[in-house]
Amino acid sequence: MEIRLKEHSESAPVRLDRDARTALLAMAADKVTIQATADPEYVTLRTSSWVGALSVPGCTIRVEPQAPMENLFTMFSAGLPGEAWSADQVGWTADTEVVDGVAAFLLRAIDTVTRRGLLHGYVSLEEDSHVIRGRLLVEQLATRPWTVSAPPCRYDEFTPDIPENRLLLCAVRQILTWPDLPPLVRRDGLRLAHRFEGVAVTDPCEHHREIPVTRLNEHYAPALDLARKALEGITIRHLEGEQSAHAFLVDMDDVFRRWITVELGNRLWPEVSLDERPQHALDVQEQWHFTPDLLLRRGRETVLVGDVSYHLTSRRGAQSDFYPLLAYASALGLEAGLLIYAQADQPPAPEVVVRSIGTRLLCVPLRLNVPAARLAGSLDALAELVRVVSYRRPVPLRR
């Protein structure tokens, strides 16, 4: 059985057996919600911002994005090197399955940054060696004098087996676990995996910590970001017997936030610089901290703070997005805060002025179900709005 749903939607009652429900709850409880009905054999499924597919025994659930495929991959390509990422280059079409398209895109992104060779780095190793390399570990040798024929040594080796390559290889291997991967995509994935010879195979749970971006690995940065997001949504769970369940999902909320940050930063630089997710103290005692999505500066002066939300749901309401934004602006002593969103069950007013203090909360929708050219124009308009607001001038907003 195959179930097709849109993101942020609810299905009609569907019949799922106990094994399918258990597998779905274990794999995607925070991504696809199971709701009981009056009939104990039937449930309804509510989707969130995660799109892609889940395969459980006897059922495949496909969650499609609201945005056209062209715009979806436009968001994915933010920050990647300047090669063409069009439909002809990547190989997707308007009716491509989300999983197939995302898998092909991620593999191409990893291939692009590693095509000229893997990044190498120095790794400190310790081993017993018949030939002394690096530093002789005299302290260990003193406690084990019988190993004098192969004394312990510590040395630095220039190797591709570094965290950056381990993360990319782990993402490639996880993509290859999806059972319905198209043959051409699987072939490209297998070929790419062979490029990582000498890199240790790791488990996805080992890659929760972010890898610092430096001058040496900055060309890897976009692919590392995409690979980490892929590992968050690709899950394999072995069930009783020979059955297994698979999930290949992408969080549109993260994709949208990353896209806005990269595109807005490129459009505003160097006049206005953008910091992504900086941490600041909310109180004088510095006991409470907050992390806004965007912080914009002119030189050293902070001029605007912003939050990015892919979907404003009526269940939590836009007010819950206003409260932290108001706190951010107040703590930073700013006259305005900016909320950028793509969808809303109940669109908020374009501008909210807070009583007594006069703080302006600007709400800017960025529609994704439009042609790509119009989407680029919307980003240009958003960048111009930020420039004007950063000069502390009143801005008439139009929906």
C-alpha positions in Angstrom: 0.0 0.0 0.0 1.2 3.5 -0.9 0.0 6.7 0.8 0.7 10.1 -0.7 0.4 13.2 1.4 1.4 16.9 1.2 3.5 18.4 4.0 1.5 19.9 6.9 -1.6 17.9 5.9 -3.8 15.1 7.4 -4.7 11.9 5.7 -8.1 10.2 5.5 -8.4 7.2 7.9 -6.0 4.4 6.7 -5.7 0.9 7.9 -2.3 0.1 9.5 -1.5 -3.2 11.2 0.3 -3.3 14.5 3.8 -3.9 13.0 3.5 -0.9 10.7 2.3 1.4 13.5 5.1 0.3 15.8 7.7 0.8 13.1 6.3 4.2 12.2 6.2 5.4 15.8 9.8 4.2 16.3 11.2 5.9 13.2 9.2 9.1 12.7 7.2 10.0 15.8 8.3 13.6 15.5 8.0 13.8 11.7 4.7 12.0 11.0 2.1 11.9 13.8 -0.3 8.9 14.1 -3.8 9.8 15.4 -6.3 7.3 16.6 -9.9 7.1 15.1 -13.1 5.7 16.4 -12.2 2.4 14.6 -9.2 0.8 16.4 -7.9 -0.6 13.1 -7.7 2.8 11.4 -5.6 5.8 12.1 -5.0 9.2 10.5 -1.5 10.5 9.6 -0.5 14.2 10.1 2.6 15.4 8.4 4.9 18.2 9.4 7.7 20.0 7.6 9.6 16.8 6.8 9.2 15.6 3.2 10.4 12.4 1.5 9.3 8.9 2.1 9.0 6.2 4.8 8.8 2.5 4.1 7.4 0.2 6.8 6.1 -3.3 6.5 3.2 -3.4 4.1 3.1 0.4 3.5 5.1 3.3 1.9 4.3 6.8 2.9 5.4 9.6 0.5 5.3 13.2 1.7 5.5 15.8 -1.0 6.5 19.5 -0.6 4.2 22.4 -1.4 7.0 24.0 -3.4 7.7 23.0 -7.1 10.7 20.7 -7.6 12.5 23.6 -9.3 12.3 25.8 -6.3 13.0 22.9 -3.9 16.4 22.3 -5.6 17.0 26.0 -5.8 16.9 26.1 -2.0 19.2 23.0 -1.8 21.8 24.5 -4.1 22.3 27.6 -1.9 26.0 28.0 -1.1 27.2 25.3 -3.4 30.0 26.0 -6.0 29.0 27.9 -9.1 28.5 24.9 -11.4 25.1 24.6 -13.1 22.5 23.0 -10.9 19.6 23.0 -13.4 17.3 20.2 -14.2 19.4 19.1 -17.1 22.6 19.0 -15.0 21.1 17.3 -11.9 18.7 15.1 -13.8 15.4 15.9 -12.0 12.1 16.7 -13.6 8.8 18.2 -12.3 7.4 14.7 -11.6 10.6 13.3 -10.0 10.0 11.6 -6.6 11.4 13.7 -3.8 13.6 11.0 -2.5 15.1 10.2 -5.9 15.7 13.9 -6.6 17.2 14.7 -3.2 19.5 11.6 -3.3 20.8 12.5 -6.8 21.3 16.1 -5.6 23.2 15.2 -2.5 25.5 12.8 -4.4 26.2 15.4 -7.0 27.0 18.0 -4.2 29.5 15.6 -2.6 30.9 14.6 -6.0 31.5 18.3 -6.8 33.5 19.2 -3.7 35.6 16.0 -3.8 36.1 15.7 -7.6 39.6 17.2 -7.5 40.6 14.9 -4.6 39.8 14.3 -1.0 40.7 16.8 1.7 43.7 15.6 3.7 44.7 16.5 7.2 47.1 15.5 10.0 45.9 13.0 12.4 47.8 12.0 15.6 48.2 8.3 15.9 49.7 6.0 18.5 51.0 2.5 17.7 53.7 -0.1 18.5 56.2 0.0 15.7 59.4 -1.8 14.8 60.6 1.5 13.3 60.5 4.6 15.6 58.2 7.3 14.1 57.6 10.7 15.6 57.9 10.7 19.4 58.9 7.7 21.4 56.5 7.2 24.3 59.1 6.6 27.0 56.5 6.6 29.9 54.6 3.7 28.3 57.8 1.9 27.4 59.0 2.1 31.0 55.8 0.3 32.2 56.1 -2.3 29.4 59.9 -2.9 28.9 59.2 -6.2 27.3 57.9 -4.4 24.2 61.2 -2.8 23.5 61.4 -4.6 20.1 58.2 -2.7 19.0 58.2 0.4 21.2 55.1 2.7 21.4 55.3 5.8 19.3 53.1 8.9 18.6 53.2 10.5 15.2 51.2 12.7 12.9 50.0 11.2 9.6 48.8 13.2 6.6 45.6 11.2 5.7 42.2 11.5 4.1 40.7 9.8 7.2 39.5 13.0 8.8 36.0 14.0 10.2 35.0 15.9 7.0 35.5 12.8 4.8 34.0 10.4 7.3 30.8 12.5 7.4 30.5 12.7 3.6 31.2 8.9 3.2 28.6 8.2 5.9 26.0 10.2 4.0 26.7 8.4 0.7 26.4 5.0 2.4 23.1 6.0 4.1 21.7 7.2 0.8 22.5 3.8 -0.7 20.5 2.0 1.9 17.2 3.3 0.5 15.7 0.2 -1.1 13.9 1.9 -4.1 16.8 4.1 -5.2 16.9 4.4 -9.1 19.6 2.3 -10.7 21.5 5.3 -12.2 21.5 7.1 -8.8 22.7 3.9 -7.1 25.5 3.5 -9.6 26.7 7.0 -9.1 26.6 6.5 -5.3 28.6 3.3 -5.5 31.2 5.0 -7.7 31.4 7.9 -5.3 31.8 5.6 -2.3 34.9 4.1 -3.9 36.5 7.6 -4.0 36.7 7.5 -0.2 39.3 4.8 -0.1 41.3 5.0 3.2 38.4 6.7 5.1 36.9 4.9 8.0 33.3 3.8 7.9 31.3 5.4 10.7 27.8 5.3 12.2 25.5 8.2 11.7 25.2 8.8 15.4 28.9 9.8 15.5 28.2 13.0 13.4 26.0 15.1 15.6 28.7 17.6 16.4 29.3 20.3 13.8 32.7 20.5 12.1 34.3 23.9 12.4 34.7 25.6 9.0 38.2 26.9 8.3 40.1 28.3 5.4 41.3 24.7 4.6 37.8 23.1 4.4 35.5 26.0 3.5 35.0 24.5 0.0 33.5 21.4 1.8 31.1 23.5 3.9 27.9 23.4 1.8 28.2 19.6 1.2 28.9 19.0 4.9 25.8 20.9 5.8 23.6 19.0 3.4 25.2 15.7 4.4 24.4 16.3 8.1 20.8 17.2 7.2 20.5 14.0 5.2 21.8 11.9 8.2 19.1 13.5 10.4 16.3 12.2 8.1 17.7 8.9 6.9 16.9 6.0 9.3 17.1 2.3 9.1 15.5 0.1 11.7 15.7 -3.6 11.7 12.5 -5.3 13.0 11.8 -8.8 14.1 12.8 -11.5 11.6 14.2 -10.2 8.3 12.0 -7.1 8.0 13.3 -3.6 8.2 11.9 -0.1 8.0 13.5 2.8 6.2 13.0 6.6 6.3 14.4 9.1 3.9 13.2 12.6 4.9 14.3 16.2 4.6 13.3 18.9 7.0 12.0 21.8 4.9 12.3 24.1 7.9 16.1 23.7 8.0 16.4 23.9 4.2 14.4 27.1 4.1 16.3 28.7 6.9 19.7 27.8 5.3 18.5 29.1 2.0 17.3 32.4 3.4 20.6 32.9 5.3 22.9 32.2 2.4 20.9 34.2 -0.2 20.2 37.2 2.1 23.9 37.3 3.2 25.1 37.3 -0.4 22.7 40.1 -1.4 23.6 42.3 1.5 27.3 41.9 1.6 29.4 44.0 2.1 27.1 46.8 3.1 25.4 44.7 5.7 26.9 41.6 7.3 24.9 38.7 8.5 25.6 36.4 11.4 23.8 33.0 11.5 22.5 31.8 14.8 24.7 33.9 17.1 24.3 33.5 20.9 23.6 36.5 23.2 22.7 37.0 26.8 19.0 38.0 27.4 19.6 39.3 31.0 22.2 41.4 32.7 23.4 38.5 34.9 23.9 36.5 31.6 22.0 33.5 32.9 19.6 33.2 30.0 20.8 33.1 26.5 19.0 33.3 23.1 20.0 32.3 19.6 18.2 34.2 16.8 18.3 32.9 13.3 19.7 36.1 11.8 21.6 39.0 13.2 22.5 41.9 10.8 25.2 44.5 11.3 26.5 47.6 9.7 30.1 47.6 10.6 30.1 46.8 14.3 26.6 48.1 14.9 23.8 45.6 15.2 20.9 47.0 13.2 18.3 44.2 12.9 17.5 40.8 14.3 15.4 38.2 12.5 13.8 34.7 12.8 13.0 32.4 9.9 10.0 30.0 10.0 9.0 27.8 7.2 5.4 27.3 8.3 3.3 29.2 10.8 0.7 26.9 12.1 -2.6 27.9 13.5 -2.2 25.5 16.4 0.7 27.4 17.9 -0.2 30.7 16.2 2.0 33.5 14.9 2.0 35.0 18.4 4.4 32.4 19.6 6.8 33.5 16.9 6.4 37.1 17.9 7.3 36.7 21.6 10.9 35.5 21.1 11.5 38.0 18.3 10.3 40.8 20.6 12.6 39.5 23.4 15.5 39.5 20.9 14.9 43.0 19.8 14.4 44.3 23.3 17.6 42.7 24.6 19.6 44.1 21.7 18.1 47.5 22.0 16.7 47.5 18.4 13.7 49.3 17.1 12.6 46.4 14.8 12.6 42.6 14.4 12.0 40.7 11.2 10.0 37.4 10.8 10.4 35.7 7.4 8.1 32.8 6.6 7.0 30.7 3.6 3.5 29.5 4.6 1.0 30.3 7.2 -2.4 28.8 8.2 -3.5 32.3 9.3 -1.1 34.9 7.8 -0.1 37.6 10.4 -0.3 41.3 9.7 2.6 42.7 7.7 3.6 44.9 10.6 2.9 44.8 14.4 3.8 47.7 16.6 4.2 46.8 20.3 2.4 49.2 22.7 4.4 51.4 25.1 7.8 50.5 23.7 7.0 51.0 19.9 9.1 48.0 18.7 8.1 47.1 15.2 7.8 43.4 14.2 7.9 43.0 10.5 6.4 39.9 8.9 7.5 39.1 5.4 6.0 36.1 3.4 8.3 34.5 0.8 6.1 32.4 -1.4 7.7 29.3 -2.8 4.9 28.2 -5.2 6.0 30.7 -7.8 8.3 30.6 -10.9 12.0 30.6 -10.1 12.5 34.1 -11.6 9.9 35.5 -9.4 11.4 33.8 -6.4 14.7 35.5 -7.1 12.9 38.9 -7.3 11.3 38.3 -3.9 14.7 37.7 -2.4 15.9 41.0 -4.0 12.9 42.8 -2.5 13.6 41.3 0.9 17.3 42.4 0.8 16.2 45.9 -0.1 13.7 45.9 2.8 16.5 44.9 5.2 18.8 47.7 3.9 16.0 50.3 4.5 15.1 49.0 7.9 18.7 48.9 8.9 18.8 52.7 8.4 16.0 53.0 11.0 13.6 54.5 8.6 9.8 53.7 8.6 9.0 51.3 5.9 5.5 50.8 4.3 4.9 47.1 4.0 2.7 45.5 1.4 1.5 42.0 1.2 
